[in-house]
């Protein structure tokens, strides 16, 4: 496949027949200085994808899209790059919205859901002195039997056409990501407008949640806000990292 729609958006796009992890591939290239801003690596056959908290993410060949993008805005302090993962999550939320007719929401910090079912997850990795590699996995044509969990879904299960779905989905994501990224860089990485847009797309706000914190007891409460640094605020406490569970009795 030539990926004409996607190549019209991303000048530096490499589609691999197979790779262990698009994130690992692009992080290594970025660290070596061989890739630049908005360079993209993608595949439909990722054999050892990496999820949050060290999890391994594997999917049937040809049924999902794995894509990683290097965002190198010329600012390298990690604190100033913290909004890029949420920016990418918002981009995927908008891309999926354009492909299906169902409501699509962003579950903080990195899950894109259709009617509470996960269709995409994202993972960001800082490349010191360079920028951030943002990786995304998107379920394209997985059947119900192939889904990794009972709370997952795929684009075709939600009504998207399978015709040219890889190129259409990749192009939709890259289009939304580029637009948001250009505006964010032009603002001098001022996240005030981006924060408003992320909050509007976020299904976690206003919900009773359980936050599974690394190395600590679970936190229960109401997700009140996303603060100026992109952290989730639960009953006044800002959370930078953790697995969030939406509680059904909210």
NORCOR-V212015 format. One record per residue. RES is the residue in three letters. SS is DSSP state (alpha for helix, beta for strand, coil for the rest). PSI is psi in whole degrees, 0 to 359 (none if undefined). NEAR is the number of other ideal C-beta (glycine too) atoms within 8 Angstrom. Layout:
[[RES,SS,PSI,NEAR] [RES,SS,PSI,NEAR]]
This chain:
[[UNK,coil,137,5] [UNK,coil,343,4] [UNK,coil,53,12] [UNK,alpha,321,7] [UNK,alpha,317,11] [UNK,alpha,320,14] [UNK,alpha,337,10] [UNK,coil,340,6] [UNK,coil,317,9] [UNK,coil,111,12] [UNK,coil,322,5] [UNK,coil,81,9] [UNK,beta,126,11] [UNK,beta,122,8] [UNK,beta,118,7] [UNK,beta,143,11] [UNK,coil,324,4] [UNK,coil,146,8] [UNK,beta,156,13] [UNK,coil,315,8] [UNK,coil,124,12] [UNK,alpha,325,16] [UNK,alpha,313,13] [UNK,alpha,320,10] [UNK,alpha,311,13] [UNK,alpha,325,16] [UNK,alpha,316,11] [UNK,alpha,318,8] [UNK,alpha,318,11] [UNK,alpha,318,16] [UNK,alpha,330,9] [UNK,alpha,353,6] [UNK,coil,18,6] [UNK,coil,356,5] [UNK,coil,151,9] [UNK,coil,192,7] [UNK,coil,132,8] [UNK,coil,33,12] [UNK,coil,143,14] [UNK,beta,136,14] [UNK,beta,132,13] [UNK,beta,160,15] [UNK,beta,160,13] [UNK,coil,10,12] [UNK,coil,83,10] [UNK,beta,123,17] [UNK,coil,344,8] [UNK,coil,57,8] [UNK,beta,153,16] [UNK,beta,131,12] [UNK,coil,186,10] [UNK,alpha,153,8] [UNK,alpha,33,6] [UNK,alpha,9,5] [UNK,coil,152,7] [UNK,beta,136,7] [UNK,beta,116,10] [UNK,coil,144,7] [UNK,coil,161,13] [UNK,coil,138,7] [UNK,coil,135,7] [UNK,coil,355,6] [UNK,coil,344,12] [UNK,beta,163,13] [UNK,beta,130,13] [UNK,beta,127,16] [UNK,beta,135,14] [UNK,beta,139,15] [UNK,beta,133,15] [UNK,beta,120,17] [UNK,beta,110,14] [UNK,coil,82,10] [UNK,coil,5,11] [UNK,coil,1,4] [UNK,coil,130,7] [UNK,coil,354,8] [UNK,coil,123,6] [UNK,alpha,324,7] [UNK,alpha,329,6] [UNK,alpha,351,7] [UNK,alpha,2,15] [UNK,coil,339,9] [UNK,coil,349,13] [UNK,alpha,320,13] [UNK,alpha,319,14] [UNK,alpha,325,13] [UNK,alpha,316,14] [UNK,alpha,322,15] [UNK,alpha,320,15] [UNK,alpha,319,15] [UNK,alpha,316,13] [UNK,alpha,323,17] [UNK,alpha,315,13] [UNK,alpha,323,11] [UNK,alpha,314,13] [UNK,alpha,322,16] [UNK,alpha,322,8] [UNK,alpha,346,6] [UNK,alpha,338,10] [UNK,coil,165,11] [UNK,coil,3,4] [UNK,coil,162,8] [UNK,coil,135,5] [UNK,beta,132,12] [UNK,beta,158,10] [UNK,beta,118,15] [UNK,beta,121,13] [UNK,coil,137,11] [UNK,coil,347,9] [UNK,coil,18,11] [UNK,beta,134,10] [UNK,beta,127,16] [UNK,beta,147,13] [UNK,beta,115,13] [UNK,coil,47,7] [UNK,coil,6,7] [UNK,beta,132,9] [UNK,beta,127,13] [UNK,beta,341,15] [UNK,beta,147,12] [UNK,beta,152,12] [UNK,beta,151,15] [UNK,beta,126,12] [UNK,beta,140,12] [UNK,beta,127,9] [UNK,beta,133,8] [UNK,beta,106,12] [UNK,coil,131,6] [UNK,coil,1,4] [UNK,coil,299,10] [UNK,beta,217,13] [UNK,beta,134,13] [UNK,beta,121,15] [UNK,beta,118,14] [UNK,beta,147,18] [UNK,beta,139,15] [UNK,beta,134,14] [UNK,beta,123,15] [UNK,beta,117,16] [UNK,coil,292,14] [UNK,coil,23,11] [UNK,coil,138,14] [UNK,coil,171,8] [UNK,alpha,322,5] [UNK,alpha,336,4] [UNK,alpha,349,8] [UNK,coil,142,12] [UNK,coil,334,4] [UNK,coil,162,6] [UNK,coil,347,4] [UNK,coil,32,6] [UNK,beta,166,12] [UNK,coil,180,11] [UNK,coil,167,15] [UNK,coil,315,15] [UNK,alpha,328,12] [UNK,alpha,335,9] [UNK,alpha,13,12] [UNK,coil,359,7] [UNK,coil,144,10] [UNK,coil,141,5] [UNK,coil,349,6] [UNK,coil,122,5] [UNK,coil,34,6] [UNK,alpha,328,13] [UNK,alpha,309,11] [UNK,alpha,320,12] [UNK,alpha,317,11] [UNK,alpha,317,15] [UNK,alpha,316,14] [UNK,alpha,320,13] [UNK,alpha,316,12] [UNK,alpha,311,14] [UNK,alpha,325,15] [UNK,alpha,311,10] [UNK,alpha,320,13] [UNK,alpha,315,14] [UNK,alpha,316,11] [UNK,alpha,311,9] [UNK,alpha,319,12] [UNK,alpha,316,13] [UNK,alpha,315,8] [UNK,alpha,320,10] [UNK,alpha,316,14] [UNK,alpha,319,10] [UNK,alpha,333,6] [UNK,coil,359,8] [UNK,coil,28,5] [UNK,coil,33,11] [UNK,coil,116,6] [UNK,coil,9,10] [UNK,alpha,313,6] [UNK,alpha,318,9] [UNK,alpha,319,14] [UNK,alpha,317,12] [UNK,alpha,318,8] [UNK,alpha,320,9] [UNK,alpha,316,15] [UNK,alpha,323,10] [UNK,alpha,332,6] [UNK,alpha,353,11] [UNK,beta,121,12] [UNK,coil,350,11] [UNK,coil,329,11] [UNK,coil,136,11] [UNK,coil,359,6] [UNK,coil,150,11] [UNK,beta,129,9] [UNK,beta,159,15] [UNK,beta,125,9] [UNK,beta,116,14] [UNK,beta,105,8] [UNK,coil,138,11] [UNK,coil,121,6] [UNK,coil,20,3] [UNK,coil,169,5] [UNK,coil,153,4] [UNK,coil,148,7] [UNK,beta,128,12] [UNK,beta,142,8] [UNK,beta,192,9] [UNK,beta,130,10] [UNK,beta,106,14] [UNK,beta,328,9] [UNK,beta,168,8] [UNK,beta,121,13] [UNK,coil,183,9] [UNK,coil,343,5] [UNK,coil,2,9] [UNK,coil,7,13] [UNK,coil,147,9] [UNK,beta,134,15] [UNK,beta,118,13] [UNK,beta,112,13] [UNK,coil,44,7] [UNK,coil,355,5] [UNK,beta,126,8] [UNK,beta,131,8] [UNK,beta,122,12] [UNK,coil,329,6] [UNK,coil,145,6] [UNK,coil,157,11] [UNK,beta,126,7] [UNK,beta,130,14] [UNK,beta,125,8] [UNK,beta,122,12] [UNK,coil,136,10] [UNK,coil,340,4] [UNK,coil,8,4] [UNK,coil,none,9]]
